Each structure stands twice: as C-alpha cells, then as structure tokens.
C-alpha cells in the first residue's frame, strides 16, 4: 500500500467521486433509464478523464511544486515524473476509449474534455481568466458526457452545462490564491457565481415541477459552500482559501443530487448523496487540491 498510495494521491480520489456524481446527474437530466444499457462505460470514462487530468496537472507543475509543495508525490521522489506522465496519459486514453465504447457521441465529448484538461494543465491555468474558464468547460463537458447517454437530450438541456462551467470557474478562480493567500475581489466574484448557479437550479426545478424538494438540497449546498467562503472573506489567508476550495469541490455532489431531484429522479438523487460520505472519507486520506 505504501508504494501505491502516492500514485493514488496523484489522482485525487475524493474528487473523482464528485466526477462520477456529474455523470449520474447528467443521466438523470437526460431521463436515462438506468440498467437499459451499459452506463458503466461513462462512469469509467469520467474516472479516467478526471484522474488523468489531475495527474498531468502535477506532471506539468513538478518544478513549481518542488518549491511550493515539496511534499507532493512527484517532487518528493515517491513517484518518478515519467511514471506519472505515463499514468496520466494512460488514464486520459482510458477515459476516451471507455466513452467511445458507449457511443461515438460520448467518445467525441470525452476526447474534447481530455484535450481541454491538457490545455488547462499546460497553459490555461496560468491565466486568471482562461484558467477558470477552461477548467469550467472540462466540468461542463463532464455533465454533457452523462447526458450523452440519451443523445436527444443534448439539444434540449445541453445549455445546463453552463452551470458547472460557472461553478467550477468560481472554484478555480479562488484556488489560484490558495498558496499565498487570496484577494477579496476573487471571493466576491465566486460568491456571485455560486448564487447564480443556485438561482438557475431552482428555476429549472420549478419549471419541472420539483422546486420545493430541490430547494432543500440547493439551500444545503449553499450553506456548505457559504460558510468556508465567508471565513475566507473575513481572513483571506491560504489555509482559509484552501478550505473554501475543498468545500466547493466536495459539495458538487449535493449540487448534482439537486439536479437529479429537479428532474424527478429520486432514486438516483439518493445514490448521488450517498457518494458524499465516501468523498469526505477519501478527502481525509488524500488531498483534494
């Protein structure tokens, strides 16, 4: 286990669970009949795409991490950089191939997400604007990947991918100050984006006739991200920023459960919520950011 653990650390296991929640939410939005076809290919796909993306992020950041975060697996020497690169690229390929085994459309979406992940890892993350936007597109693409389980749903509900784009954009924006402390302007922008996300979710749920029950999860989600964000407002130091980022990532599961309820799929919503304690447990063992 001591040999495997640093490789697992590179993949951010707690975050991968939230990516699986994206797929399930996308399927719920698409009114996919679970069990009707091999949906597990899309779940495997997002495991590969997310895992590969974050591994390659550490590969490209190896020199910077040697200065700022020398305890990480690559700069500490526990994982050779070539091994990490091979692992990251292999996971991305796994993600694309798995999606293609479900459908050609799913494979195309997965390929775009994989390319966006590499673009973010290598170039975009260094930009205060294009970094959050590119990472948001990755997560929006992940929701579309779930929705591709019923391809016809994309024309009607594909615009909902804008919601995770805004949400992840907010998280990525504030995470840029995680090491050295933050600027309140970034936190204000993030709070505005969070509020927009909650408003859109509620309006969609009301339109689908499920507003009242979806509101419970939307409020829960707002509380979960709001408290650490408020603490960061009060004192925008690195550790507080990190807690706000962590809460934003893990609470994606609640946001995805709210999507499931908004579209009337209670069983899947419950299944998604059950992923939360698993993600929290993994977050205690493996770093989220």
Order of alpha helices (4+ residues) and beta strands (2+ residues): alpha-alpha-alpha-alpha-alpha-alpha-alpha-alpha-alpha-alpha-alpha-alpha-alpha-alpha
